[in-house]
């Protein structure tokens, strides 16, 4: 049985949709896949080198109980992450519940009453607005702690360094940069743009902390934000660096003085990094890191296919196929609520887990609008596995990310297009080609 036969017979994909997608796929493979593979290869060797440098061995997968004192595997994982990100130290823990939690830990550790933080990459992601206190009125937000918040809009999808420098005052302690697109409709900030901004800011203010939210961006390029001047980078283990294997957790990598403060916030002053049970997750965390460069390359290839297919049908996408990518997210603007729901239904239906479930919009904690989320994942909420989500607000943009294997993303594209065939404008366009 051919690939075409199994896709059409097992998954109900029409020959029309199969041919439409495979024709676009040929062009995308020829133009873009080689560049992705070169970055993957470089990062794969970087990860292996870090593991060998710190003499990772099988005994580091053992774990203890109670307080977690003398957990050699935990300490080894943190040294390996620090080497991969070229930082002085790192905190890598399953007790960091999410990327938002890692960011909150970092901000609340470094900022005190009447300190100021400035977001210089525009409006942050929805959950961060709750953390800051810009949205909702949740206890323990930064504003309640007396932290002053300002933000500088992007200009032509670039950091406005001049405005950022002018906005800094004697109270400004930290500048935060969100690398990924979040729920905006723009390409993720490239590391070249971030580097340019950091260098200009450092000339005027060499001692100010610069934090980069690195979620969705790890291993997209051969370097990380910590290689271009960021004091601290923050992310989630159930996104890129977990490789689809990590069960939970987050990481923070940066200067030792910063990591020490964050560790004290996570546990308690005086014990810091010395305690914290890993619950036997070290093997998954490090195997996930080992897989990550390859998995990220597969997700990028899948994002390109989604972008190529839906842009060919006249939908606006970001990033475009020609843009330099700095995260794994492919955003598609539908201007149609029902289409957003259909593409999420299709991605759920293509999943190996919970494929029989239909996602519906709901009031997700930390978000101001209802959100629909498709995620039939082995690790709940993992967005390095093929997933999609969208806030239920105009202009109705679907954000697609992940795919542990390109073949899975390709199935998701085909089922998405099959679902879209119920809309006459889509059906007519495909049938005309």
WOMOVEN-V432533 format. One record per helix or strand. SS is the DSSP state (helix for helix, strand for strand). FROM is the first residue (numbers start at 1). TO is the last residue. If there is no record, write none. Layout:
ss:SS from:FROM to:TO
ss:SS from:FROM to:TO
//
This chain:
ss:helix from:3 to:11
ss:helix from:15 to:53
ss:helix from:58 to:61
ss:helix from:72 to:84
ss:strand from:89 to:93
ss:helix from:99 to:110
ss:strand from:116 to:119
ss:helix from:126 to:132
ss:strand from:148 to:151
ss:strand from:155 to:155
ss:strand from:158 to:158
ss:helix from:161 to:167
ss:strand from:172 to:178
ss:helix from:191 to:204
ss:strand from:209 to:213
ss:helix from:225 to:228
ss:strand from:232 to:236
ss:helix from:240 to:242
ss:strand from:250 to:254
ss:helix from:256 to:266
ss:helix from:272 to:274
ss:helix from:282 to:312
ss:strand from:316 to:318
ss:strand from:330 to:333
ss:helix from:337 to:349
ss:strand from:362 to:362
ss:strand from:371 to:374
ss:strand from:387 to:391
ss:strand from:397 to:401
ss:helix from:406 to:420
ss:helix from:424 to:432
//
